[in-house]
Amino acid sequence: MGKFVIVADATCDLNEAFQTKYDVRIIPGHIVLPDKSDNLSYPRWELFTREEFYADLKKNPSGYTTSPANVEEFTKEFEIHAAQGVDILVMTISSGISGAFGFASVAAQNVGKKYPGVKIRCIDSLRFGPGFGLMVVHAAMLRDEGKTLDEVAEWLENNKNRFRQAGWLDDLSFVAKKGRITHPKAFFGTLAGIKPIGEFDYNGLTTVLGKVKGAKAAYSLLIHYIEQTIEDPSEQIIFIAQTNRLPQAEEYKKLIEERFHPKEIYINDVFPACGVNIGPGLMAAYYIGKPISEDLSVEKGIVDTYLNAEGK
């Protein structure tokens, strides 16, 4: 079997160093700026710095919009590889919040008809940002182990629900407005000092599991939550995402290292393709754990039991 190419859309938030290390192709989306210009959006800082972007986004949240690569753009990328007889594993942001998977699937069908000898598999990650990026990294590692495209695709389908999130978002108004979270929960983010704790759900959205007052209490709950849900922590690659919350991410990284001693742990930026819809204030860890319960009852139970024991 020949080595296949992995193509991921820009919302995976894998920076150029990770792209090179894991040999991943990124297909950009689009970002419309407040000046109404439409720009390609890659997981890198080129139009502005992280600080500039999130500062302006906070002041002008409705001034930025994003969209995924369209069918024609996916088709163009696929044909580059198909023309060389190279099979393609395509990974996209959750279909629950974007049309990228649908566009990629149409493009794959079209290219497949033109190049019938080339296999193209599309995977709906049901994740976004560094949670999606971590899934891409695992796909690349399996490929490096010699797994075939079908074997990797099947592993992803069987294990995507084990890719977890443990973190907080200071202001939920961005994700509520963009449909990334249940809207009634957004009021949590308007209360001073409140840290809403979120996890991925079965639909690829984020659900609030509970809330605590202050960063110290939030760190304590998050470490407990990871402890209850992670598997084989010493063998894990853990990503910590932050949207202009670098000091908090560094503190979280230190606490995770001290408690779990993971194989690797990295602090990752959330670039504009996802950042527009998340906003400033995200600080979260991403890792592989036990399968997420369908109604999040297990996860809510972990949080409720902890908060009750702590008298929160």
N, C-alpha and C positions, 0 to 999 in steps of 0.2 A: 504494500500500500504506500502511495506517495504521501508526502507531508502536505496537509491541507492548510489553507490560510484561515485565520480568524479575523472577521470584520466586526467591529462594534461601533455603535453610534456614539456621538460625542458625550452623551449624558453619563457614560461610565466613569468620567472624571479621572481617567488614568493619564497622568502627565507624560511628557515625552520620555522621561527616564524609564518609566514602567512600560511604555509602548516598545521601546528598544529592547529592554531586558526580556520581555515576554513575546516579542515579535508579533505585535497586534496592529492591525490596520484600523485607523479611525476614519469614519465617514462623518463629516461635519453636519451640523444642523444650521439653523439661521437664528440670528438675533437682530431685532429691530430696535435701534437706539432712540432716545428722546428726539433726536433731530430727524427721525423717520427714515434714516438710512438702513438698508438691509445688508447685514454682514454675515459671512460664514462664521460659525461658532465652533472653535476647537477647544479641547481641554488644555488651554494655556492662556497666559496673560499677555495679550498683545495689543488690545485696544485701550487698556487701562490697567492699573495695578489692582491687586485685590482690595486694598484699602480704599482707593478711589471708587471702585465699582460699588462696594457695599455701602459706602457713605452716601453716594448719589442715589442708590437704589432705595435707601431708607427715606431720603427726602422726596423721591419721585417714583414710588413703586409702580404706578400705572404707566410710566414712560417707557418701560422696557417690555417687549414681548418676544417669545421664542416660538419656533416651529421646527419639526424634524426635517431631515432630508426627504425629498419627495421620491416618487417612483422612478422618475428619470435619473435622479442622482444616484439612487441605489443601483439602478440598472447599469449606469456607466461604471461604477466601481466593480460590480460583479463581472462585467464583460472583460475588464482588465485581466482578471485571473482565469476566467473561463476560456478566453482565447488561447491561454497557455496550457489548457488542460488541467488546471489546478482546482480541486474540490474546495468548497467554501462553507465554513461554519459562520453563520450570521447571528449576532446577539444584539437585542434591542432593549430599550427602556420598557418598563411595564406597559402593557396594552391598556391597563386601567387608567392611565393618565396621558397617553400619547397615541397617535396614529402610526408611529414608526414601524411597529411590527406588521401592520396591515400593508403599508407601503413596501416594506422589504419582501413580504410574501408574494405580492403581485410581481415585483421585479424578479424574484427568484423563478417564478413560473415562466415569465417571458424569456429570461435568459436560458432557462432549462430547455425550452423548446428550440432555441437557436443552437444550443450546445448540448445535445442529448447525452453525450458521454460524460458530462460533468455533474457531480452531485452537489446540491446546495441544500443545506438544512438551516432553517430559521428557528431561533429560540427566543421565546418571550420570557425575559428574565423575571418578570413580576417584581422588579426592583428598580431603583434609580440611584444615581450618584455613586459614591464609593461602595455601597452595597452591591450594586450592579458591577462595578469595577472589580471587586473581589471575586465575583463569579467568573469574570473574564480571565482573571489570573489563574484560577483553578482549572479552567478549560485549557489554558496554555500549558500548565504543568502536566496535565494528563496527556496532552499531545506530545510533550517532550519525553514522557515515559513510553511512548510508542503506541498509545491508544489510537484506534481508527476514528475517523469522523463520526461514524455511527455510534461507536462506544462512548465517545465524549458527549455527543448529543443526548444519548440515553441517560448518562450519569447526570447531566444537567437537569433533564426533565424530572428525574427521580429525586434529586437533592436540592432543587432550587428553594424549596420551602424550609430548608435548614439554614439558609443565610439570614442571619438575624441582625437587628439593630438595637442598641441600648444607648439612649442618649436623651438630650433635652433640646427644646427650642424655645428661646426666650419670648418670641412673639409668633403666635400661630396665625396671625391675620393673613400672611402671605400664602401659606399652604391651604388655608381654608378658602381663600378667594380663588385659588387655582384648582380647587377640587382634589387636593392631595390628602385631605383629612376630613373627618366628619365635621361639618360646619358648626353644630352646636357646641363642640368642644373648644372652639376658638376663644371663648371668653377667658379661658385659663391664662392665655398669653397676655391679657390686658391688666392683670393684677401684678403689682410691683413685687418683684422678688420671687414670684411663683415659677417653679420649674416643672413644666409638663413633661412626663416621661413617656416616650413613644416607642412603638414596635411595628414592624411590617405586618400586614394582614394578608388573608388569602387572595384579595383582589389587587395586591400590589400597591395599596395605599398605606398611610401611617395612621395608626389608632392610638389615642392617648390611653395609657393604662392607669395613670394616677398622677398625682401632683404633690410636690413637696415645697417647702419654703426654704429658699437659700441654697447656695452651691454646695456647702458642706454636707447637708442632708441628702442632696441629690447625688453627690459622688458616692456616698455610703449605700444608698439604695441601688444605684447602678452596679456597683461592684457585687452586691448581693445578688442582683438579678442575673448578671453574667455567670456567677458561680453556680446558680441553679439551672442554667440553660445551656452552657457551653459543653462541648465534648473534646477530650484530649487537648487541653489548652497548651501543653508544652510543645505540641506539634503544629500549632496554629500560626497562620499569618493573620494579623489583626490590622484593620485600617481604622484610623480615627479621623473623622471628617470635621471640618470646622469652617464656618462662614464668618470670618473676621473675629474668631474667638480663640486665637492661638494660645494665649496664656492658659486658658481653661483646658484646652486640648493637651497642652504639655503636662499639666497637673494630672489629668486623667490618664495619660500615657504612663506616667510614673507610678500611679496607683495600680494600673493593670499589670505592669512589669513586676512590681513587688508581690502581687498576689498570685499571678498566674504563670509568670515566666514563659511567655509565648516564644515560639521559634523566631518570629519576626514581628515587629510592630512599627507602623508608619503613620505619621500625621499627614493627611491629604487635604488639599484645598478642594472646595466645591466651586467649580468654574461657572461662568455665566449661564451655560445651557440649562443647568439645574438651579443655579443660584437665584435666577430671576423669580422662580416659583417657590423657593424656600425662604429667601430673605436672610438678613443678618441674624445671628443668634443661635445657629445650629452648632451643637457639640455632641458627637455621637460615635460610638464604636460599632464596628461591623465584624462579624465572625461567624463560624459555622457551629451550630449547636443542635440540640434535639429538634425534631420537626415541630413547627409551630402548630398549635391546636387550631382547629377550623374556626372556632368562635372566639379564640383568644381567652377562653375561660381559664386555662391553666396559667397563662401569663398574668392575667388580672389577679388570679388567686395568689400568685407569688408576691405581687406588689401589695395587695390588700393585707396579706398575712404579715408582711414586714412592717407596713405602716401601723397596723394595729398593735404589734408587739412593741413598736417604738413610741406608741401613743401619739402618732402624728394626726 
